[in-house]
Amino acid sequence: MNLIYVGDPMCSWCYGFAKPLDELLADPQGAAPLQLALVMGGLRPFTTEPMALARADELAGHWHHVEQASGQPFTQAPHTAMHRPGFVYDTEPASRAIVTVRSRWPQQVWRYFKAVQHAFYAEGRDVTEPGVLADVAEQLGLPRAEFARAFASQAMRDATLQDFQQSQAWGIRGFPTLVAEHGDHLHLVGSGYMPIGALREKLAAVGAAHDPA
């Protein structure tokens, strides 16, 4: 079964969802191996206004709920990237970095997606910065210079925008969203964070509904 994961590397519930999705991919429990495709949904692309401190505090409080639900580690306020003066919560650069790795090193894209999430949420690094995104690529063994050139290209900007437009065309407004592909048809598995038990149940229901009798 092919799974399409629509998300954003700077979406906190997507970060939380990495753990149950990893568990599902590692152990489909009798089902055929699952193939995962990533599509960037565009949480806050092209934002230009610096984040106010009060808003950063509000989001950090929201992150605490994600931490409790998922067990993922989070940097605490005031040590997040959001609390740095002038921080702009623009998710386009991080999304473009994912699209770049997907284009050049597709076997590494899920690892890179999770690494960017960890850098932002657990380490407090500013993943809106091209240098930080290149650092993360290099830490995974990807060629830094090649990544940086591709990341800066118009082709990757256009491809990222196409991802955002595809997500909108599918009517997806919330992240994470997981979609199963059966032949030429797409079927919603679920939208929002799902623990592993709920994720397996929803996926099984989709499979059962479309298996031949």
N, C-alpha and C positions, 0 to 999 in steps of 0.2 A: 504494500500500500504506500502511496506517495502522500506525504503530509506537507502542507504549505503553512508555514508559521509567519504570520504577519505581526510584526512588533517594531520596537524602537530600542536601541541600546541605552537610551536615557529615560526609559520608562521603568519605574520602580517595580511594578507588578510583573513586568517582563523579566526583570532580574530575579524576582522571587520564583517565577515559573521555570527558570532554568533547571532547578533541581528535580522536580517531578518529570520534566521532559527528558532530561538526561537519563533518569531511571527507566522511563518507557523505552527510549532508544536502545539502552543496554540490555533490556529484558522485555521483549514484546510478548512474552508468555504464550508461546505456541503459535502466534501469528507469523506470517511471513515477515522477513526483515523490513523495517520501515525506512523509507528514504525521505530525508528532510530537506525542504527548500525554504530559504529565507526570503521574505519580501519586506522591505522597509515601509512601515505605515506612515511615518511622518507625524510624530507627536507634537513637536513645536518647531517645525522647520522655519528658517528665515526670520526668526525673532531678532529684533534689533535693540530693544530697550533693556538696559541693565536691570537685574533683579533687585527689588527692594529687600532690605534686611528682614522685614516682617514677613514677606512672602517666603524667603528662605527658611525662616523659623517654622512657618506653617508646613512647608513641604517636608522638612526634617521630622516634624511630628508625624506626618503621614508615613514616612519611611519606617518609623517605629512599628506601625501596624503591619507593614510588609515583613519586617524582621520577625515579628512574633508569629506570623502565619507560616512563613517559609523556612525560618532558621538561617537565612542568608546573613552574612556579616555586613554591617553598615558603619561607616564613619559617623560619629555623633557631632551635632552642632556644638561649637561654632567652627569645627574643623573640616566641614565639607567644602567642596569646590564652590558651591552656591554662595557661601558666606564670604568669599573673597571680593573685595571692592571691584565693581565694574563687571562682575560676571554676567554674561548674557546666555540665557538658557536656549540656545539655538541648537536643535538636534540634527540639522542638516549635515554638518561636518562628520559627526560620528556615523550617521547613516551612510554617508558617501564612502567612508572608510570601509564599512561592511561590504558595500557594493563593489568597491575596488578589490577587496580580497576575494569576493565571490567570483569576480570576473577573471582574476589572474591565478588564484590558488583556491579553486572551489572546494578541495578536500579540507581546507583549513578554516572555512568560513564560520562554522559553528564554534570552533575553538576561539576564533578571533572575536566573535560576537560576545562570548562569555568573558573573554579577557578584557574587553573594553568596558563591559558592565562592572566587572570587579574593580578595575582601575578607578572608575567614577564613584561607585557606591561604597566599596570597602576601603579604598586607599585615598579617597578625597582628591584625586587628580582631575584636572580640567580637560576633559576629552572633547571640548570644543576646539582645542588647540591642535593644529596639524602636527606639531612636533611631538606632542604626547601620543597622538594616534600612530605616528611612525615609530615611537619608542615601543609601543605595545606590539606592533608588527615585528619589530626586530627581536623582541623578547621571545617571540614564538618561532624564531628562526627564519623569518621571511626577509628578503633582501630590502633593506631600508631605502636605498636610493630608488630602486624600481618602484617600490610602493609609493614613495613621495611623488615621483613623476606622474604615475598613473592617477593618484589621488587628486592632483592639481589640474588634471586634464578636463577639457570641456566634455569629452566623451563620458567621463564618470559623473560629472554634474548632470548631464542629460539623462544618463541611466538611472540616477537616483531620483530625479524628478519623475521618470516613468514609473518607478516603484510607487511613489506617493500617489500618482494618478491611477495606477492599477488598484491600489487599496481603496481609493474613493469610488472607482467604478464598480467594485464588488460590494459597495455599501458598508464597508467596515469602518467603524468610527471609534472603537475601543480596542485597546491592546492589553495583553496578548490575545490574539485570535488564532485558533488552529482550525484548518480546513483539510478535509480528506479528499483526495482526487480518485475518482472511480471512472476510468475511461475518459470520456469527454465531459464528465459532470463533476462539479464541486459540491461538497456537502459539509456544512458547518459541524465541527466536532464540539467546539465550545468557545466562548469569549470570556475573558477575565481569568484571573488566577484559579487554577484547579489543583488540589493535592493529588497525589498519584492514584489513589483509589478512585476518585471521581473521574480522573482523566481516563483510566482504563475502562471504566463503565461506559463513558460517553463514546469512546472509540469503538468498543464492542457493539454498542447499539447501532452506530453508523454502519459497521461491517455487516451486522445481522440484517439490517434493513435492505441491504443491497446485494446480499448473496443470493444466488439462484436457489429457488425452492427445491 
